[in-house]
Every structure is written in C-alpha cells, then in structure tokens.
C-alpha cells in the first residue's frame, strides 16, 4: 500500500461518473463489478458514484419552463 510523505497509508478514492446507460463489456457484468467493488471496500477503498438518470436533461428543461 502506498504511503504519503508523513508515512500514513494512502487509501484510494474511486469516483465513477456515469449515466448508467452504456455497458458493452464482454468481460465484466454488473455482478462481477459489484463483487470487485465490495472486495476493494473491504480493503479500505472508497467508491463515489455520480450520475443522473436518463431523463435528467429533460427534467431540467421542464423546470426552466416553470
């Protein structure tokens, strides 16, 4: 594990930004990715998921009309 200049362990923070729509992988599926994330979280990794559902832009446009 990497250490910072103070000798403390550095733990990764993984940020995933997605609309959740495209997944053309032939090697990874939802279950295998979930298992990998769970194992890395057990090691102290942090995962942050950012994104919007597929109608976010449409909803935003509707709010502008109000």
Buried (B, 14 or more C-beta within 10 A) or exposed (E): EEEEEEEEEEEEEEEEEEEEEEEEEEEEEEEEEEEEBEEBEEEEEEEEEEEEEEEEEEEEEEEEEE
